[in-house]
Amino acid sequence: MDRILMLIQAAVTFGTVILYGSLGEILTEKSGHLNLGVPGIMYIGGISGLAGAYFYESAGEPIAFVSMLISLLAALAGSALAGLLYSFLTVTLRANQNVTGLTLTIFGAGVANFYGASLMKLAGGVGQISVSVTSSAYRATIPFLRNIPVLSTLLFRYGWLVYVAVVIAFVMHHFIYKTRTGLNLRAVGENPATADAVGIRVTRYKYLATCIGSAVCGLGGLFYVMDYTKGTWANDGTIERLGWLAVALVIFSIWRPRNAIWGAYLFGFLYWMYMYISGLSRGSQELFKMLPYVVTLMVLIFVSLRKKRETQAPSSLGLSYFREDR
């Protein structure tokens, strides 16, 4: 029973990182842009938040709430700027979206690991950096709920960013499918020329969707650094792997934010299940790590065979819009 509870906790923790990345990418793709730079943006969000917290805590006696706020704003600003760079290249300059996204992933990983190593050097060496005050603020739980047997372990022993991710998913779903602005965004993603013809400001929608989506992705990196690694920097490639799972989850959830909630936790469960099954060989462990991708391929095949429009990607996804051709 304890191993099952531990697996569920791991699934929720890693699922939350994946969920943030997926929600940000869903919003971006609804505008017609395929941003494969999600892992790099998550890296930038994580290192930006860590750097902000580190310099504040190093300046004197830190206040937990202020330190948490600084790291949150730094992560949002850093990841949004990465989204702005991607938007400028793909919307204004009409660069190839696939190449730009992959370049952003490599760039983000490089920048984050460079500054992560620099922060560790400033802190005194490898493994020395720790923003414990900020991390504890992110991992704080509700006191009167955390002692309920079993139920508290399943629902109430997580940092507040876990619950914010679920709220964002529901708010985003309502925005996309229940508001006029969301309808305009979907119109831009389906047919930007038609949207432009009826007066929708296509460029504005693409920029805002990509920048806000990138900021949401950055929260995934921040959550990983502050909650899972407890305010330290680890150059182990985990953020990058979770970022690619987030991209896969967009397809698995058929571009619907509410579906991404349970899909993210399922991915987290499948990915880490091998850790809690004894007697597995190294090869068997690698096969278990493949499960989220295998499930995504199955969903992709199923959706393609059904050919229902509401389960397909936005029609202009990955295609640059040339207004002159309208």
Disulfide bonds with the S-S distance in Angstrom:
none
